[in-house]
Every structure is written in C-alpha cells, then in structure tokens.
Amino acid sequence: MYQSFVYLEVRILLPPVSEVFSLSGSDEKSRKVTVNSGVMRRVFTLARSLGCCIPENASVERLTGNIVKPTNGRALTDYSVKVAEGGSMNIMFHCRSKTIHIEEVRIEEDTGRLTHAEGNTRMDFTWAGCPSIRVHTTPSFETGEEAQLFLDELRRLTEYLHLTNENADGAIRCNAFVALSEYPELPDYYVKLRNLNSFNFVRKAINSELTRQENLLTNGEIVGSESRLWNETKACTQFYQARAEVVRRFEQLNPPQLIQLAPLEAQLLQDEPPVELPEARRRRIKEQYGVSRLRSEFLCDDKDRADFFEAAVRVGAEPLTAAHWIASEITRLLNQNGQKISELKITPEHYAYIIKKLAAGEIHSATAKHLLQSSFKTGAAPSGLLKTLHLTEISDEKELLPYVRKTVTENKNLCDRLRNGEMAPLEFLTGEVMKATNNKAVPQIVKSLIKRELNISIVYILAMGGAISAVRHEDGTVMSGDSNILRTMADRCVPGIPVQVISVGQFLSEELEPGDWASLIAEISARINAGIANGIVVTHGRDTLSYTSALLYWLFSDAQVPVVLTASSSLPGESTEAEENLTLAVKTAAEKKTGVYVAFGGKILSPLNLRFE
C-alpha cells in the first residue's frame, strides 16, 4: 500500500514598496541589511495568526539557483529571511478537522512568475521586486482536495488581515511537492509541480501526479525527482526539467547579517488591534445567529460579506432571512454585474429595511426582490422606492376581504377540494386574488383570509418514526414510522380536528443523522409557506427528541404556525401512552397561534433543556 506525501510552498504577494531590503554601508564588510517595517508588520501578523514561533533573531540569507533577472528594470537583492517557524492551520475535510503544520515563513522579493499560454511558457515580471511571503508547509497533505482547502483558508486569512496586493491577479500562488512511498517508509524523492496559479489547478495537478506516480511504482518503475508543469488542456502533468535530490536553496551572507526579530515584532505589533479570524468568526456566527454551518462558511468566506450581514442584523434584520437573501439575491445581482460586495450601493440599513418588511408580512417576496434590485442599482432608500415605483401593497384585511369572497364564490369546486385537505387549490385561489389586486395583495394574508372564509383548520402530523408510530412484528423486530397507525389514532382520539399525516422518515431515535433533520426542516418550512397549516405535529423518537426540539425552537419559534413535538416510551399496541401524547399534541397545535412546544406525559414542556425522567 502506498502512502502519499504532499507539501506546499506558497507565495503571498504583498502590496509594492520602494524597497523590501535596504542596504547601508560603503562596502561589503560594513554593509547592513534592514527590512521594510511595513512589510515586516504584515509578515509578523500572518505568523501570529498561524501560531508560529518567532525567533529572537534571524540570518539574512541569499537565494541560490538560477534566478532570472527581471526585465522591468527592478534590481533584486535575492535576499531571504526566515521570520517564523512552526505553527499550523486547521481545515475541515469530510466534516473532520485536520491540522496542516507550517515549517517556516519567510520574507523575500518576488522574482516573477512562470506563465503558460497556448503552449508557450514565459516569465511575467509585472510584480518582480515586490515583497513576497513564502509559507512552507510540512508534508501534511494526502490529496489535492486538502491542499485546495488549505489554500482557500489561507486566502481568507490574508483577506481578513488585509495582507495581499489587491491589484495583482493571483496574489497567492504555489509550488506543490508530491511523492509516494510504501507504508510505513518515507519517500526518497519529491516531484515539484511548478507555478500553480489557481487553487483548482493545485487540486487537479496533485491528484493527477499521485495517480501517475502510483501507476509507475505499481509497474516496477522508479519515480525520480524532477519538476513538472500542469497542462490543463491535457489534464495531466508534464515534464519540465530535472532537479537534484537535495536542493540547497539558501546561503549565508559574508559577513553574516542578523536581524533582531523578537524586539521588532513587539515594537511593530504593540498597537495592532485584534482581528477576529475566519475560523473563530464562522464558529461565532453559527452559534450567535443560529445559521447552519454551510451558511456560516459562505458568509465568512468573504470578510466584506460577513461584515455586511452583521451590520444588517444589528439594525434589525432577521438573521436567517438576511443570510438566505445574501446567499441568493444579493449574490445573484453581484454575479450579474461583475461586482464585489464591497462595491454595493445598497447599504446594510436599506437591506435590513427590506428584510424586516418581508419578515413582517408587509411585502411579499416579489416586491422584496423588486426593491432590492432597484436599490442595488441606484442606492436609493427602499422606503422611498415603495412610493415612487408604486409598490405599496395591500395588507389591510378589510380591503382584501371583498376580493377573497368574490374569488371563493366563483370557485366553489376548488374550495370543496381545499376543505378536504388538498393544497394545490389554495395556490390557485391566492393567484386569482393577486391578479384582481394587480399583485399588490400580500399572499400570506390572502391565504389566511381564504382559510378563515372556508373555516379550514388542518393540523399536519409529520411522522419521523420512533416508538409512537412503531409496530412489533411476530419475530420481535420493531418497525417505526407507520403512518397508518398515526392516522388511525388521530381519527379515533381527535375526530373533530382535520389532520393529514405525512411520512418524513422511518427512524428509531438512535438512527437519526443530520440529513434527516434537514428533511424535517424542509418539510415544516414547506407546510408553513403553503399557508394552509393551522398547526404542525412532529412525532419522534424519545431519545433524541431534546436535540430536535431545541433545533426547531431556534428555527420556528417566531413562525405563524405552532409546532408541537411528541413521542412515546412504548408502542401504540402496548399502552395508551402513544394515543394520549398524540391527542395532547394535536389539540395544542390546533389551539396555539405560534411557538414550539413538546407534548409528553400529559404536560406541555419547553423545547429547550428537555429532560425525561
């Protein structure tokens, strides 16, 4: 079995300065080398963020090898200083955290980059001579995907710290070093994949090279140390040049030059304000605002995006809705116009105004989108746009009631189907009212009026399994999630309340996975948005009910439809507990107007900190 060893040599291009390394003295013996203080401040900031150790002092070294002199007239010193060592960064791969260890961090001058286009290779010296941080990892990677995740996280980190040269295309690029060896041996060679200017190319090149080397070794061939390039057209690496097994990259100056690093770090960073880094911010936003892990990752992927979100929430925007519309409508508009979120004309306050109006039911989603698009283009206040664009909506029930009654009278067959529990007619009837009001009616209010006029009161029972809907077979096995059992119990125990039973899953408590909660949340949202549900009951296994109840509380406590969870310790055929708990849950869902509750043991319990004796 072969084990993969991959490490990266990452170059981060900093904003240009007049000189990275300054020289003083009339000759080599009296020459003194100093590093630009602004550059060192950036390097120290990155090193601290990576948890690196900064030594007391460091030698100024000279790069060895064939360094091509730039054609832009910039003179290079070829100096290199190891500013820090050690440190690490965590990445999440397949929902598991992995630590990538840092070997060293150096400051150097950019020497240009190798570019490839239409089969031609040339040097680009646009930013030659500008400060460049070199981050050298240990062989912590096993796949190209891990390397790409690391580079993405490093990119976020440099953005949060305002380090990179924003005018440079591809301010972060890297070389990858790839090897295989039979477990548990260490490799005796490395193949260098040069000048990978895209994180996507890094992933592809590493995976392709691992496959190439495995094929060679499997066939008894030898893989030697060499440099290779990534050919995107052919989707493979190709030979560039041979390289020595051991490469001597640096040499000491003569006479030696030392830079006192520790005192310099203390001096440059003493007044530096603390920065909340991406990993910490993702965790905080997820916990503070109740958004999902994926949504938190999306928001924090761009510091300006996370700043915009939090600014909108601070002035009253509901977090989940605000995050959803940033991920959907704001992102769509930005992509259409080729803009960054930092270039938005709409302010967080104006965005929050739209989200608050939408959440309060004062405007519907179509109007919210129209307002957002107009404010996005002009930067105008949405409160004024509501008037100038004639987007004022009809939310007054007295004004809407005549339209609703007329529509109900003209569609008696559809109303009968709606009374029997079909949902499709509700959308049609709502659409008829919207047409009659030139799309100015608020749909949710229209649906509520239709339900009231037709005296519709439907409680949806969403079956998630558990003992409450389980049956024991003759061989002793227990099968959960039987919707017919719930329907029979409901018909017998609460005959006066129309119910519909919907199977979301057939799980015992210990079988629940995150994807099952996602399905339940989607189903609850769909029933609420449809506007026909007067209440929702979730039948569940008892052992994990406390987790689900807390989750639903944070998501649906402010919804206009009550959500009631219930469970049973015993099967329906073995005691009356299941029937009693279901009866209490359905009655509570029919009586309450809003909120999340747990019906169990003859009591209505809080969904938070739920414990069963």
BAPA-141311 format. One line per 8 residues: number of its first residue (from 1); their letters; for each residue x, y, z of C-alpha. Coordinates in nm, 2 decimals, always signed. Layout:
# BAPA-141311
NUM	A	X,Y,Z; ...
# end
This chain:
# BAPA-141311
1	MYQSFVYL	+0.00,+0.00,+0.00; +0.13,+0.34,-0.10; +0.11,+0.65,+0.12; +0.11,+1.00,-0.02; +0.33,+1.28,+0.10; +0.25,+1.63,-0.03; +0.37,+1.97,+0.09; +0.32,+2.32,-0.04
9	EVRILLPP	+0.55,+2.62,-0.09; +0.31,+2.91,-0.11; +0.39,+3.27,-0.22; +0.18,+3.56,-0.10; +0.23,+3.88,-0.29; +0.22,+4.19,-0.07; +0.15,+4.55,-0.18; +0.45,+4.71,-0.35
17	VSEVFSLS	+0.70,+4.92,-0.15; +1.01,+5.12,-0.27; +1.25,+4.86,-0.12; +1.20,+4.54,+0.07; +1.56,+4.52,+0.18; +1.76,+4.84,+0.24; +2.14,+4.84,+0.23; +2.36,+5.08,+0.41
25	GSDEKSRK	+2.74,+5.10,+0.43; +3.01,+5.17,+0.17; +3.14,+4.82,+0.13; +3.05,+4.46,+0.19; +3.22,+4.45,+0.54; +3.03,+4.75,+0.67; +2.71,+4.67,+0.48; +2.39,+4.65,+0.70
33	VTVNSGVM	+2.07,+4.50,+0.58; +1.73,+4.62,+0.71; +1.38,+4.51,+0.61; +1.10,+4.75,+0.54; +0.90,+4.79,+0.86; +0.56,+4.79,+0.69; +0.65,+4.46,+0.52; +0.77,+4.31,+0.85
41	RRVFTLAR	+0.45,+4.41,+1.02; +0.25,+4.21,+0.77; +0.47,+3.91,+0.80; +0.45,+3.92,+1.18; +0.07,+3.95,+1.17; +0.04,+3.64,+0.95; +0.29,+3.45,+1.16; +0.10,+3.52,+1.48
49	SLGCCIPE	-0.23,+3.42,+1.32; -0.08,+3.09,+1.22; +0.05,+3.03,+1.57; +0.42,+3.04,+1.46; +0.72,+3.09,+1.68; +0.92,+3.40,+1.61; +1.29,+3.35,+1.70; +1.50,+3.62,+1.88
57	NASVERLT	+1.70,+3.68,+1.56; +1.74,+3.55,+1.21; +2.02,+3.55,+0.95; +1.98,+3.73,+0.62; +2.04,+3.46,+0.35; +2.07,+3.47,-0.02; +1.87,+3.26,-0.26; +2.07,+3.02,-0.47
65	GNIVKPTN	+2.00,+2.87,-0.81; +1.93,+3.03,-1.15; +1.73,+3.34,-1.07; +1.62,+3.52,-1.39; +1.68,+3.90,-1.36; +1.36,+4.10,-1.42; +1.31,+4.30,-1.74; +1.12,+4.58,-1.56
73	GRALTDYS	+1.44,+4.74,-1.45; +1.39,+4.65,-1.09; +1.71,+4.53,-0.92; +1.68,+4.23,-0.69; +1.89,+4.16,-0.38; +1.79,+3.79,-0.38; +1.78,+3.81,+0.00; +1.56,+3.58,+0.21
81	VKVAEGGS	+1.49,+3.60,+0.59; +1.32,+3.32,+0.79; +1.08,+3.52,+1.01; +0.89,+3.24,+1.18; +0.87,+2.86,+1.21; +0.62,+2.61,+1.34; +0.26,+2.70,+1.36; -0.04,+2.53,+1.19
89	MNIMFHCR	-0.38,+2.58,+1.03; -0.69,+2.36,+1.06; -0.90,+2.26,+0.76; -1.23,+2.08,+0.75; -1.24,+1.78,+0.51; -1.54,+1.55,+0.50; -1.67,+1.71,+0.82; -1.34,+1.63,+1.01
97	SKTIHIEE	-1.08,+1.87,+1.12; -0.72,+1.82,+1.00; -0.42,+2.01,+1.11; -0.18,+2.14,+0.85; +0.16,+2.21,+1.00; +0.38,+2.51,+0.89; +0.75,+2.45,+0.86; +0.86,+2.81,+0.81
105	VRIEEDTG	+0.76,+3.16,+0.70; +1.00,+3.38,+0.50; +1.01,+3.73,+0.36; +1.16,+3.77,+0.01; +1.13,+3.97,-0.31; +0.91,+3.84,-0.58; +1.12,+3.72,-0.87; +0.85,+3.70,-1.13
113	RLTHAEGN	+0.63,+3.40,-1.22; +0.62,+3.14,-1.49; +0.31,+3.17,-1.71; +0.18,+2.92,-1.97; -0.05,+3.01,-2.26; -0.12,+2.85,-2.59; +0.17,+2.61,-2.55; +0.42,+2.89,-2.47
121	TRMDFTWA	+0.60,+2.94,-2.14; +0.73,+3.28,-2.04; +0.82,+3.49,-1.73; +0.59,+3.76,-1.61; +0.79,+4.03,-1.42; +0.49,+4.27,-1.35; +0.54,+4.25,-0.98; +0.91,+4.15,-0.96
129	GCPSIRVH	+1.08,+4.32,-0.66; +0.76,+4.35,-0.46; +0.76,+4.19,-0.11; +0.65,+3.82,-0.11; +0.58,+3.60,+0.19; +0.69,+3.23,+0.14; +0.49,+2.98,+0.35; +0.64,+2.63,+0.36
137	TTPSFETG	+0.43,+2.35,+0.50; +0.53,+2.01,+0.62; +0.41,+1.70,+0.42; +0.07,+1.72,+0.59; -0.14,+1.67,+0.28; -0.26,+1.34,+0.13; -0.48,+1.46,-0.15; -0.53,+1.76,-0.38
145	EEAQLFLD	-0.86,+1.84,-0.21; -0.68,+1.90,+0.12; -0.43,+2.13,-0.05; -0.71,+2.33,-0.21; -0.90,+2.37,+0.12; -0.58,+2.49,+0.29; -0.52,+2.75,+0.02; -0.88,+2.87,+0.04
153	ELRRLTEY	-0.84,+2.91,+0.42; -0.51,+3.09,+0.37; -0.67,+3.32,+0.12; -0.95,+3.40,+0.37; -0.69,+3.46,+0.64; -0.48,+3.71,+0.42; -0.80,+3.89,+0.33; -0.91,+3.93,+0.69
161	LHLTNENA	-0.56,+4.06,+0.78; -0.55,+4.29,+0.47; -0.22,+4.15,+0.36; -0.23,+4.08,-0.02; -0.17,+4.30,-0.32; -0.53,+4.36,-0.43; -0.42,+4.48,-0.77; -0.24,+4.16,-0.86
169	DGAIRCNA	-0.41,+3.88,-1.04; -0.33,+3.57,-0.85; -0.17,+3.72,-0.54; -0.14,+3.37,-0.39; +0.04,+3.10,-0.60; +0.23,+2.79,-0.50; +0.45,+2.50,-0.59; +0.34,+2.16,-0.48
177	FVALSEYP	+0.58,+1.87,-0.39; +0.44,+1.53,-0.44; +0.57,+1.18,-0.35; +0.46,+0.83,-0.28; +0.62,+0.55,-0.07; +0.52,+0.21,+0.06; +0.38,+0.23,+0.41; +0.54,+0.29,+0.65
185	ELPDYYVK	+0.85,+0.41,+0.47; +0.93,+0.78,+0.39; +0.98,+0.89,+0.03; +1.33,+0.93,-0.10; +1.23,+1.18,-0.38; +0.98,+1.46,-0.44; +0.83,+1.58,-0.77; +0.79,+1.96,-0.79
193	LRNLNSFN	+0.48,+2.09,-0.96; +0.58,+2.44,-1.05; +0.39,+2.77,-1.06; +0.03,+2.66,-0.99; -0.16,+2.98,-1.03; -0.51,+2.85,-0.95; -0.63,+2.66,-0.64; -0.83,+2.45,-0.87
201	FVRKAINS	-0.52,+2.36,-1.07; -0.34,+2.27,-0.74; -0.60,+2.01,-0.66; -0.61,+1.87,-1.02; -0.23,+1.87,-1.05; -0.16,+1.69,-0.72; -0.43,+1.42,-0.78; -0.31,+1.37,-1.14
209	ELTRQENL	+0.05,+1.34,-1.02; -0.03,+1.10,-0.75; -0.21,+0.88,-1.00; +0.09,+0.90,-1.24; +0.34,+0.80,-0.97; +0.12,+0.52,-0.84; +0.10,+0.37,-1.20; +0.48,+0.39,-1.24
217	LTNGEIVG	+0.55,+0.23,-0.90; +0.29,-0.04,-0.95; +0.46,-0.14,-1.28; +0.80,-0.16,-1.10; +0.94,+0.17,-1.24; +1.13,+0.43,-1.05; +1.00,+0.79,-0.99; +1.28,+1.04,-0.98
225	SESRLWNE	+1.30,+1.40,-0.85; +1.20,+1.63,-1.13; +1.00,+1.95,-1.20; +0.67,+1.92,-1.38; +0.40,+2.16,-1.51; +0.03,+2.12,-1.51; -0.12,+2.10,-1.86; -0.49,+2.20,-1.82
233	TKACTQFY	-0.58,+2.11,-2.18; -0.45,+1.76,-2.15; -0.55,+1.73,-1.78; -0.21,+1.59,-1.67; +0.13,+1.70,-1.55; +0.42,+1.71,-1.80; +0.80,+1.71,-1.76; +0.97,+2.05,-1.73
241	QARAEVVR	+1.32,+1.98,-1.61; +1.53,+1.75,-1.39; +1.61,+1.86,-1.04; +1.86,+1.74,-0.77; +1.75,+1.51,-0.50; +1.87,+1.76,-0.24; +1.84,+2.12,-0.32; +2.04,+2.39,-0.14
249	RFEQLNPP	+1.81,+2.69,-0.15; +1.99,+2.94,+0.07; +2.34,+3.05,+0.16; +2.47,+3.28,+0.43; +2.59,+3.63,+0.35; +2.96,+3.70,+0.41; +3.00,+3.86,+0.66; +2.68,+3.72,+0.83
257	QLIQLAPL	+2.39,+3.96,+0.88; +2.15,+3.92,+1.17; +1.81,+4.09,+1.22; +1.67,+4.11,+1.57; +1.32,+3.97,+1.52; +1.16,+3.95,+1.87; +1.21,+4.32,+1.96; +1.10,+4.42,+1.62
265	EAQLLQDE	+0.78,+4.22,+1.65; +0.70,+4.37,+1.99; +0.76,+4.72,+1.85; +0.56,+4.68,+1.53; +0.26,+4.50,+1.67; +0.22,+4.67,+2.01; -0.07,+4.89,+1.90; -0.21,+4.64,+1.64
273	PPVELPEA	-0.59,+4.59,+1.71; -0.70,+4.23,+1.75; -0.86,+4.07,+1.44; -1.13,+3.80,+1.45; -1.00,+3.53,+1.22; -1.22,+3.33,+0.98; -1.24,+3.01,+1.18; -1.34,+3.20,+1.50
281	RRRRIKEQ	-1.59,+3.41,+1.31; -1.75,+3.11,+1.14; -1.80,+2.95,+1.48; -1.94,+3.26,+1.64; -2.18,+3.35,+1.36; -2.31,+2.99,+1.36; -2.37,+3.00,+1.74; -2.48,+3.36,+1.78
289	YGVSRLRS	-2.73,+3.37,+1.49; -2.84,+3.01,+1.46; -2.74,+2.98,+1.09; -2.62,+2.65,+0.95; -2.25,+2.55,+0.93; -2.26,+2.58,+0.55; -2.43,+2.92,+0.56; -2.18,+3.04,+0.82
297	EFLCDDKD	-1.89,+2.92,+0.60; -2.05,+3.11,+0.30; -2.09,+3.43,+0.49; -1.74,+3.42,+0.64; -1.57,+3.32,+0.31; -1.56,+3.70,+0.23; -1.49,+3.94,+0.52; -1.69,+4.21,+0.35
305	RADFFEAA	-1.98,+3.98,+0.31; -1.98,+3.88,+0.68; -1.94,+4.25,+0.77; -2.25,+4.34,+0.56; -2.45,+4.06,+0.71; -2.37,+4.15,+1.07; -2.43,+4.52,+1.00; -2.78,+4.44,+0.87
313	VRVGAEPL	-2.86,+4.22,+1.17; -2.75,+4.49,+1.41; -3.02,+4.72,+1.27; -3.30,+4.46,+1.30; -3.28,+4.22,+1.00; -3.38,+3.86,+1.10; -3.05,+3.66,+1.08; -3.18,+3.35,+0.89
321	TAAHWIAS	-3.37,+3.55,+0.63; -3.09,+3.81,+0.59; -2.83,+3.53,+0.54; -3.06,+3.35,+0.29; -3.12,+3.66,+0.08; -2.75,+3.75,+0.08; -2.67,+3.39,-0.05; -2.94,+3.41,-0.31
329	EITRLLNQ	-3.05,+3.75,-0.44; -2.75,+3.97,-0.34; -2.50,+3.71,-0.48; -2.71,+3.68,-0.80; -2.71,+4.05,-0.86; -2.33,+4.08,-0.78; -2.25,+3.80,-1.02; -2.47,+3.95,-1.30
337	NGQKISEL	-2.29,+4.28,-1.27; -1.94,+4.15,-1.20; -1.92,+4.33,-0.87; -1.78,+4.26,-0.53; -1.99,+4.30,-0.22; -1.76,+4.58,-0.11; -1.89,+4.77,-0.42; -2.26,+4.75,-0.32
345	KITPEHYA	-2.46,+5.07,-0.34; -2.73,+4.94,-0.12; -2.64,+4.99,+0.25; -2.69,+4.74,+0.53; -2.95,+4.96,+0.67; -3.15,+4.97,+0.35; -3.11,+4.59,+0.31; -3.23,+4.54,+0.66
353	YIIKKLAA	-3.54,+4.76,+0.59; -3.64,+4.52,+0.31; -3.58,+4.21,+0.51; -3.78,+4.35,+0.81; -4.07,+4.44,+0.58; -4.06,+4.09,+0.43; -4.05,+3.92,+0.77; -4.34,+4.13,+0.90
361	GEIHSATA	-4.55,+4.02,+0.60; -4.59,+4.38,+0.49; -4.44,+4.30,+0.14; -4.42,+3.97,-0.04; -4.11,+3.82,-0.20; -4.17,+3.95,-0.55; -4.19,+4.31,-0.41; -3.88,+4.25,-0.19
369	KHLLQSSF	-3.69,+4.14,-0.50; -3.80,+4.44,-0.70; -3.70,+4.68,-0.41; -3.36,+4.50,-0.38; -3.29,+4.52,-0.75; -3.38,+4.89,-0.76; -3.18,+4.98,-0.45; -2.89,+4.77,-0.58
377	KTGAAPSG	-2.87,+4.98,-0.90; -2.93,+5.32,-0.76; -2.85,+5.31,-0.39; -3.19,+5.48,-0.32; -3.37,+5.42,+0.01; -3.63,+5.14,-0.03; -3.88,+5.33,+0.18; -3.89,+5.60,-0.10
385	LLKTLHLT	-3.89,+5.34,-0.38; -4.20,+5.18,-0.24; -4.38,+5.51,-0.33; -4.21,+5.61,-0.65; -4.23,+5.27,-0.80; -4.59,+5.23,-0.68; -4.50,+4.91,-0.49; -4.72,+4.98,-0.19
393	EISDEKEL	-4.90,+4.66,-0.10; -5.25,+4.59,+0.02; -5.21,+4.43,+0.37; -5.54,+4.55,+0.53; -5.77,+4.26,+0.58; -6.08,+4.48,+0.53; -5.96,+4.59,+0.20; -5.87,+4.24,+0.08
401	LPYVRKTV	-6.18,+4.06,+0.21; -6.41,+4.16,-0.08; -6.16,+4.02,-0.33; -6.13,+3.70,-0.13; -6.50,+3.65,-0.10; -6.55,+3.71,-0.47; -6.28,+3.45,-0.56; -6.43,+3.19,-0.32
409	TENKNLCD	-6.78,+3.24,-0.46; -6.65,+3.19,-0.82; -6.45,+2.87,-0.74; -6.68,+2.65,-0.53; -6.54,+2.32,-0.66; -6.18,+2.42,-0.58; -6.30,+2.54,-0.23; -6.45,+2.20,-0.17
417	RLRNGEMA	-6.12,+2.03,-0.26; -5.94,+2.27,-0.03; -6.17,+2.18,+0.26; -6.08,+1.82,+0.20; -5.71,+1.89,+0.26; -5.57,+1.94,-0.10; -5.32,+2.22,-0.11; -5.30,+2.29,-0.48
425	PLEFLTGE	-5.63,+2.49,-0.49; -5.50,+2.73,-0.23; -5.23,+2.85,-0.46; -5.47,+2.89,-0.75; -5.72,+3.09,-0.54; -5.44,+3.31,-0.40; -5.32,+3.37,-0.76; -5.67,+3.49,-0.85
433	VMKATNNK	-5.68,+3.74,-0.57; -5.33,+3.86,-0.67; -5.45,+3.92,-1.03; -5.75,+4.11,-0.91; -5.53,+4.34,-0.70; -5.26,+4.39,-0.96; -5.02,+4.18,-0.75; -5.04,+4.43,-0.46
441	AVPQIVKS	-5.20,+4.19,-0.21; -4.98,+4.02,+0.05; -5.00,+3.65,-0.03; -4.98,+3.52,+0.33; -5.26,+3.75,+0.44; -5.47,+3.63,+0.14; -5.41,+3.27,+0.23; -5.51,+3.34,+0.59
449	LIKRELNI	-5.84,+3.51,+0.48; -5.92,+3.22,+0.24; -5.87,+2.97,+0.53; -6.09,+3.18,+0.75; -6.37,+3.22,+0.50; -6.37,+2.84,+0.43; -6.33,+2.76,+0.80; -6.02,+2.54,+0.72
457	SIVYILAM	-5.82,+2.41,+1.02; -5.57,+2.14,+0.92; -5.31,+2.00,+1.15; -5.03,+1.82,+0.97; -4.87,+1.53,+1.15; -4.51,+1.48,+1.03; -4.40,+1.13,+1.11; -4.03,+1.10,+1.19
465	GGAISAVR	-4.06,+0.75,+1.34; -4.00,+0.65,+1.69; -4.19,+0.42,+1.92; -4.51,+0.64,+1.89; -4.57,+0.50,+1.54; -4.39,+0.17,+1.56; -4.52,-0.19,+1.53; -4.37,-0.50,+1.67
473	HEDGTVMS	-4.37,-0.80,+1.44; -4.41,-1.16,+1.54; -4.03,-1.22,+1.52; -3.98,-0.94,+1.78; -3.84,-0.68,+1.54; -3.97,-0.33,+1.57; -4.05,-0.12,+1.26; -4.10,+0.25,+1.31
481	GDSNILRT	-4.28,+0.53,+1.12; -4.61,+0.36,+1.03; -4.83,+0.65,+0.91; -5.14,+0.43,+0.92; -5.10,+0.39,+1.29; -5.09,+0.76,+1.35; -5.39,+0.82,+1.11; -5.60,+0.56,+1.30
489	MADRCVPG	-5.51,+0.71,+1.64; -5.59,+1.06,+1.53; -5.92,+0.97,+1.38; -6.02,+0.79,+1.70; -5.88,+1.04,+1.95; -5.94,+1.39,+1.78; -6.22,+1.33,+1.53; -6.32,+1.70,+1.53
497	IPVQVISV	-5.98,+1.82,+1.41; -5.89,+1.76,+1.04; -5.54,+1.61,+1.02; -5.31,+1.50,+0.74; -5.03,+1.25,+0.81; -4.71,+1.28,+0.61; -4.42,+1.04,+0.64; -4.08,+1.23,+0.66
505	GQFLSEEL	-3.88,+0.92,+0.77; -3.90,+0.59,+0.94; -3.63,+0.61,+1.21; -3.57,+0.49,+1.55; -3.42,+0.76,+1.77; -3.06,+0.63,+1.75; -3.07,+0.62,+1.37; -3.12,+0.99,+1.32
513	EPGDWASL	-2.85,+1.17,+1.11; -2.80,+1.54,+1.02; -2.96,+1.48,+0.68; -3.28,+1.36,+0.85; -3.31,+1.69,+1.04; -3.26,+1.88,+0.71; -3.55,+1.68,+0.56; -3.77,+1.76,+0.86
521	IAEISARI	-3.69,+2.13,+0.85; -3.76,+2.15,+0.47; -4.10,+1.98,+0.53; -4.20,+2.21,+0.81; -4.10,+2.51,+0.60; -4.30,+2.39,+0.30; -4.61,+2.34,+0.52; -4.58,+2.69,+0.67
529	NAGIANGI	-4.51,+2.86,+0.34; -4.81,+2.69,+0.18; -5.03,+2.88,+0.42; -5.28,+2.61,+0.48; -5.15,+2.46,+0.81; -5.30,+2.57,+1.13; -5.06,+2.36,+1.33; -4.78,+2.11,+1.28
537	VVTHGRDT	-4.72,+1.80,+1.50; -4.39,+1.61,+1.47; -4.40,+1.25,+1.60; -4.05,+1.15,+1.70; -3.83,+0.90,+1.89; -3.79,+0.99,+2.26; -3.41,+0.95,+2.30; -3.31,+1.23,+2.05
545	LSYTSALL	-3.63,+1.44,+2.10; -3.44,+1.70,+2.31; -3.20,+1.77,+2.02; -3.47,+1.81,+1.76; -3.70,+2.02,+1.98; -3.41,+2.27,+2.05; -3.33,+2.29,+1.68; -3.69,+2.36,+1.58
553	YWLFSDAQ	-3.72,+2.62,+1.86; -3.44,+2.83,+1.71; -3.58,+2.79,+1.36; -3.95,+2.82,+1.41; -4.03,+2.99,+1.74; -4.14,+3.30,+1.56; -4.33,+3.12,+1.28; -4.70,+3.20,+1.23
561	VPVVLTAS	-4.78,+2.83,+1.28; -4.73,+2.64,+1.61; -4.50,+2.33,+1.60; -4.56,+2.06,+1.86; -4.33,+1.76,+1.91; -4.44,+1.44,+2.08; -4.31,+1.09,+2.14; -4.38,+0.78,+2.34
569	SSLPGEST	-4.19,+0.54,+2.56; -4.40,+0.25,+2.45; -4.55,+0.12,+2.13; -4.92,+0.21,+2.05; -5.03,-0.15,+2.09; -4.87,-0.20,+2.42; -5.01,+0.10,+2.62; -5.23,+0.41,+2.59
577	EAEENLTL	-4.92,+0.65,+2.62; -4.89,+0.70,+2.24; -5.26,+0.79,+2.20; -5.26,+1.02,+2.50; -4.94,+1.21,+2.39; -5.06,+1.24,+2.02; -5.40,+1.37,+2.14; -5.24,+1.64,+2.35
585	AVKTAAEK	-5.01,+1.73,+2.07; -5.28,+1.77,+1.80; -5.51,+1.97,+2.04; -5.22,+2.20,+2.13; -5.13,+2.25,+1.76; -5.49,+2.34,+1.68; -5.53,+2.58,+1.97; -5.20,+2.77,+1.98
593	KTGVYVAF	-5.12,+3.05,+1.74; -4.74,+3.03,+1.73; -4.44,+2.88,+1.92; -4.27,+2.55,+1.95; -4.38,+2.30,+2.22; -4.33,+1.94,+2.34; -4.64,+1.74,+2.44; -4.54,+1.45,+2.67
601	GGKILSPL	-4.68,+1.27,+2.97; -4.99,+1.48,+2.99; -4.79,+1.81,+3.00; -4.68,+2.08,+2.77; -4.30,+2.12,+2.81; -4.04,+2.37,+2.69; -3.84,+2.26,+2.39; -3.52,+2.38,+2.55
609	NLRFE	-3.32,+2.19,+2.81; -3.57,+1.90,+2.77; -3.51,+1.60,+3.00; -3.71,+1.29,+3.06; -3.71,+1.12,+3.40
# end
